[in-house]
């Protein structure tokens, strides 16, 4: 499922459609969202590096981590992004409000270099989202020789953006990026939902075409011993990965996987819990047979309908819904015994009144008013 998301972001949208957008939703107590973000970034970098994508490159808007972190991340995956022509970073982490630059110009602090060999553009005013949008689009144009190629946009923390701008401004920025389908092929971002109001996260999720929620599996009944602490530490590396995809017909498709982080690498496996296994075992296995067995066909043939001719060589008797007054109790018991002994079923029809004439050929329910 995670690979399907990466392929969807790689392929982009159709002509005339907005660019596909992914919201990665986690909590501040769950650090798994950043691993998922890094995994998707690495996969898209692999597609572009191997020329399996129509996009010319990636513009990464870094709010929560330094450009040097992402350079080391991609180098660990085998991609050399030093002075790369397909990977650029818009640095909103080093000096988001321009204070360091002002202090450096006044000589109060040293002007430290970024320490990264990746192509970096420093953003010194993250409050101005119009300027931020212009910087992203200009960085994207530089990724292609003719300036007409499409590129991907990654934002590592929308939560940091919401610290400096309103929800409507951030939502407008993301919507503008999606509407530039001629330039932006796809975009994805990470948000910590527990840091914001529900309406804020709902507004950003509404803009996106895909929503991925990362949650740590809850554990109950643990005591504060060393074994429990070790189990809790391992549990923080394992979580539930739920994806909601908006289809073109308006329906929403839901997919669930389990993720596990090992050595800073995210692994995805089919999701299953002990509770689901137990609940499935309690459900009885019901089998539906579309055909009758030989015994069932014989039993059905033995059922005597009140309106059909017997045709078994005996005198034809049409049951009229009334029992003869001359029929003795012994005869009734003998008849019942014969029916039980023969194993034949019978449908008994009681007439509504004595005025109703017995009918041998028609269904007695034909006279009912519908």
C-alpha positions as a printed Julia matrix, in Angstrom:
370×3 Matrix{Float64}:
   0.0     0.0     0.0
   2.84    2.43    0.84
   4.45    1.56   -2.48
   1.16    2.25   -4.23
   1.14    5.74   -2.68
   4.68    6.37   -3.92
   3.72    5.3    -7.44
   0.67    7.57   -7.36
   2.8    10.55   -6.35
   5.37    9.57   -8.98
   2.82    9.41  -11.83
   1.07   12.66  -10.88
  -2.39   13.63  -12.04
  -4.05   13.48  -15.42
  -4.23   16.46  -17.72
  -6.67   19.03  -16.37
  -6.65   17.55  -12.85
  -5.09   18.97   -9.72
  -1.85   17.38   -8.58
  -2.32   14.45   -6.16
  -1.55   15.45   -2.58
  -0.81   13.32    0.47
  -1.28   14.31    4.12
   0.79   12.27    6.59
  -0.99   12.61    9.92
   0.61   11.58   13.2
   0.94   12.84   16.8
   3.84   14.54   18.58
   4.19   11.47   20.83
   4.47    9.22   17.78
   7.73    9.68   15.91
   6.76    7.24   13.17
   5.35    9.94   10.89
   8.8    11.34   10.18
  10.03    7.87    9.22
   7.14    7.53    6.77
   7.96   10.96    5.32
  11.6     9.95    4.86
  10.56    6.66    3.27
   8.33    8.37    0.68
  11.01   10.98   -0.02
  13.59    8.25   -0.57
  11.29    6.27   -2.87
  10.48    9.3    -5.02
  14.17   10.17   -5.17
  14.83    6.63   -6.39
  12.25    7.02   -9.19
  13.75   10.31  -10.36
  17.35    9.12  -10.05
  16.59    6.04  -12.16
  14.56    8.16  -14.64
  11.34    6.27  -13.92
   9.39    9.44  -13.26
   8.17   12.19  -15.54
   9.04   14.76  -12.87
  12.33   16.56  -13.29
  13.09   16.72   -9.57
  12.01   17.4    -5.99
  11.78   20.69   -4.1
  11.95   20.01   -0.36
  10.65   22.69    2.01
  12.55   21.97    5.24
  10.96   23.35    8.42
  11.77   20.8    11.12
  15.2    19.46   10.09
  18.34   20.86    8.56
  19.41   20.42    4.92
  22.41   18.42    6.16
  20.05   15.8     7.6
  18.37   15.2     4.24
  21.7    15.14    2.44
  22.9    12.37    4.77
  19.57   10.57    4.46
  19.73   10.34    0.68
  23.43    9.51    0.71
  22.67    6.57    3.0
  20.22    5.36    0.34
  22.93    5.56   -2.32
  21.99    8.89   -3.97
  24.61   11.59   -4.32
  22.74   14.89   -4.08
  25.81   17.12   -3.85
  25.16   19.96   -6.32
  22.37   17.84   -7.7
  20.29   19.05  -10.61
  17.19   17.14   -9.49
  17.04   17.83   -5.74
  16.79   21.28   -4.14
  16.01   22.39   -0.61
  14.2    25.52    0.46
  15.69   26.02    3.93
  13.09   27.33    6.37
  14.87   25.69    9.32
  18.14   27.57    9.71
  16.82   31.14    9.94
  13.02   31.13    9.62
  12.53   34.77   10.71
  15.83   36.29    9.56
  17.12   37.01   13.07
  20.42   35.18   12.6
  21.18   37.09    9.44
  20.55   40.42   11.15
  22.75   39.46   14.08
  25.45   38.19   11.74
  25.4    41.41    9.73
  25.74   43.43   12.9
  28.71   41.29   13.93
  27.12   39.97   17.1
  27.31   36.34   15.98
  29.42   34.46   13.48
  27.92   33.76   10.09
  27.91   29.97   10.14
  27.68   28.08    6.87
  24.9    25.6     6.29
  27.35   22.7     6.17
  25.52   21.05    3.28
  26.58   20.59   -0.31
  23.0    20.31   -1.54
  21.59   23.2    -3.56
  19.9    25.25   -0.83
  17.87   28.45   -0.94
  17.55   30.17    2.44
  14.12   31.49    3.39
  14.3    34.27    6.0
  10.63   35.08    6.42
   8.33   32.07    6.7
   5.43   34.32    7.68
   5.16   35.61    4.12
   3.53   32.64    2.38
   3.21   34.47   -0.92
   6.98   34.8    -1.05
   7.31   31.18    0.04
   5.06   30.08   -2.85
   7.12   32.12   -5.29
  10.36   30.57   -3.99
   9.0    27.05   -4.38
   7.87   27.64   -7.97
  11.14   29.32   -8.9
  13.16   26.48   -7.38
  11.1    24.05   -9.43
  11.74   25.86  -12.67
  15.48   25.61  -12.07
  15.23   21.82  -12.0
  14.51   21.64  -15.74
  16.63   23.01  -18.56
  13.75   24.71  -20.38
  11.92   25.73  -17.22
   8.78   23.85  -18.29
   9.31   20.54  -16.52
   7.15   19.3   -13.68
   8.47   18.73  -10.18
   7.38   17.32   -6.81
   7.01   19.31   -3.6
   7.66   17.91   -0.11
   7.0    19.81    3.15
   8.42   18.11    6.21
   6.26   19.94    8.79
   3.06   21.87    8.2
   2.81   22.15   11.99
   5.83   24.49   11.92
   4.11   26.55    9.22
   1.02   26.91   11.4
   3.18   28.44   14.14
   3.8    31.47   11.94
   0.7    31.64    9.72
  -3.04   31.09    9.94
  -4.84   27.95    8.85
  -6.5    29.72    5.93
  -3.14   31.03    4.65
  -1.49   27.61    4.84
  -4.49   25.95    3.21
  -4.42   28.57    0.44
  -0.72   27.88   -0.17
  -1.25   24.13   -0.48
  -4.26   24.65   -2.73
  -2.22   26.97   -4.97
   0.51   24.36   -5.3
  -2.04   21.72   -6.3
  -3.62   24.01   -8.88
  -0.27   24.51  -10.64
  -0.67   21.14  -12.34
   1.44   22.33  -15.23
   4.43   22.68  -12.91
   3.71   20.67   -9.74
   3.18   16.97  -10.43
   2.48   15.98   -6.81
   3.07   17.1    -3.24
   3.02   15.63    0.25
   3.42   16.98    3.76
   3.59   15.93    7.42
   1.43   17.32   10.22
   1.19   16.56   13.95
  -2.57   16.56   14.45
  -2.56   16.68   18.25
  -0.88   20.11   18.17
  -3.79   21.73   16.35
  -7.53   22.06   16.54
  -9.67   19.56   14.73
 -10.9    22.15   12.23
  -7.3    22.95   11.25
  -6.35   19.36   10.47
  -9.71   18.78    8.76
  -9.13   21.77    6.47
  -5.74   20.47    5.34
  -7.02   16.92    4.93
  -9.84   18.23    2.75
  -7.31   19.75    0.34
  -5.38   16.5    -0.03
  -6.45   13.59   -2.19
  -4.86   11.01    0.13
  -4.57   10.89    3.92
  -2.18    8.57    5.74
  -2.59    8.25    9.51
   0.22    6.79   11.59
  -0.61    5.61   15.11
   1.24    3.54   17.71
  -0.54    0.35   18.73
  -1.96    0.71   22.27
  -0.82   -1.71   24.95
  -2.85   -2.46   28.07
  -2.01   -4.18   31.32
   1.72   -3.41   31.41
   3.52   -2.87   34.7
   6.5    -0.67   35.34
   9.2    -3.33   35.24
  12.19   -3.62   32.95
  10.5    -6.15   30.68
   7.49   -3.88   30.23
   9.69   -0.86   29.51
  11.57   -2.84   26.89
   8.29   -3.91   25.33
   7.05   -0.32   25.29
  10.28    0.81   23.63
   9.84   -1.79   20.91
   6.18   -0.87   20.55
   7.1     2.75   19.77
   8.8     1.4    16.64
   5.66   -0.4    15.49
   2.44    1.23   14.39
  -0.69    1.16   12.29
  -0.62    2.81    8.87
  -4.11    3.73    7.62
  -4.7     5.36    4.25
  -7.86    7.0     2.92
  -7.89    7.68   -0.81
 -10.44    9.89   -2.57
 -11.44    8.29   -5.87
 -12.52   10.18   -8.95
 -16.11    8.89   -8.53
 -16.32   10.45   -5.06
 -15.9     7.26   -3.07
 -13.24    6.81   -0.42
 -11.03    3.73   -0.35
  -9.49    2.66    2.97
  -6.35    0.56    3.29
  -4.5    -0.53    6.43
  -0.98   -1.84    6.93
   1.38   -2.35    9.82
   4.73   -0.59    9.84
   7.86   -1.44   11.75
  11.0     0.68   12.03
  14.29   -1.19   12.16
  17.65    0.55   11.8
  15.91    3.73   10.58
  14.24    1.73    7.82
  10.46    1.43    7.56
   9.0    -1.97    6.73
   5.33   -2.43    5.82
   3.42   -5.67    6.39
  -0.27   -6.68    6.15
  -2.09   -5.5     9.24
  -3.46   -8.05   11.72
  -4.2    -7.94   15.44
  -4.88  -10.62   18.02
  -8.33   -9.17   18.58
  -9.22   -9.53   14.92
  -7.94  -13.11   14.85
 -10.06  -13.99   17.89
 -13.16  -12.29   16.47
 -12.71  -14.12   13.18
 -12.42  -17.45   14.98
 -15.72  -16.8    16.8
 -17.64  -16.25   13.59
 -19.2   -19.52   12.42
 -18.2   -20.67    8.98
 -21.4   -20.7     6.96
 -21.42  -22.47    3.61
 -24.17  -21.87    1.08
 -24.95  -24.67   -1.37
 -26.54  -23.48   -4.58
 -27.62  -27.03   -5.5
 -29.73  -29.51   -3.56
 -28.36  -32.84   -2.5
 -29.91  -36.12   -3.68
 -31.71  -36.58   -0.37
 -33.06  -33.02   -0.45
 -34.4   -33.51   -3.98
 -36.14  -36.77   -2.96
 -37.7   -35.13    0.1
 -38.95  -32.23   -2.01
 -40.53  -34.63   -4.49
 -42.45  -36.36   -1.67
 -44.19  -33.17   -0.53
 -47.92  -33.39   -1.31
 -49.37  -30.09   -2.43
 -53.07  -29.5    -1.69
 -53.93  -28.5    -5.26
 -52.1   -31.08   -7.37
 -53.27  -34.47   -8.62
 -51.72  -37.37   -6.79
 -51.41  -39.64   -9.83
 -49.98  -42.54   -7.84
 -52.44  -45.16   -9.08
 -54.97  -44.61   -6.31
 -58.22  -42.74   -6.46
 -57.57  -39.05   -6.91
 -58.67  -37.16   -3.81
 -58.75  -33.41   -3.82
 -58.3   -32.02   -0.35
 -61.0   -29.41    0.27
 -59.86  -28.15    3.63
 -62.51  -30.07    5.63
 -62.12  -33.31    7.43
 -64.86  -35.85    6.95
 -67.19  -36.27    9.93
 -67.26  -40.01    9.41
 -63.5   -40.24    9.77
 -62.83  -41.95   13.01
 -60.07  -41.21   15.42
 -58.45  -44.5    14.62
 -58.35  -43.71   10.93
 -56.66  -40.39   11.69
 -54.03  -42.06   13.81
 -53.47  -44.7    11.13
 -53.14  -42.01    8.44
 -50.64  -40.08   10.51
 -48.66  -43.25   11.13
 -48.6   -44.04    7.42
 -47.38  -40.53    6.59
 -44.64  -40.71    9.17
 -43.64  -44.15    7.99
 -43.47  -43.11    4.35
 -41.43  -40.0     5.13
 -43.61  -37.8     2.89
 -44.25  -34.17    3.71
 -47.6   -32.48    3.25
 -48.83  -28.92    2.89
 -52.31  -28.56    4.37
 -54.66  -26.0     2.88
 -57.61  -24.74    4.93
 -60.44  -23.18    3.02
 -61.67  -19.77    4.12
 -65.36  -20.81    4.1
 -67.64  -23.66    3.13
 -68.84  -21.66    0.14
 -65.43  -21.95   -1.5
 -65.4   -24.73   -4.07
 -62.44  -27.09   -4.09
 -60.06  -26.54   -6.98
 -57.78  -29.27   -8.19
 -55.66  -27.44  -10.74
 -55.01  -23.89   -9.49
 -53.02  -22.5    -6.65
 -55.41  -21.66   -3.78
 -53.61  -18.33   -3.35
 -54.53  -17.19   -6.87
 -57.85  -15.83   -5.61
 -56.2   -13.53   -3.11
 -56.36   -9.8    -3.77
 -52.89   -8.35   -4.04
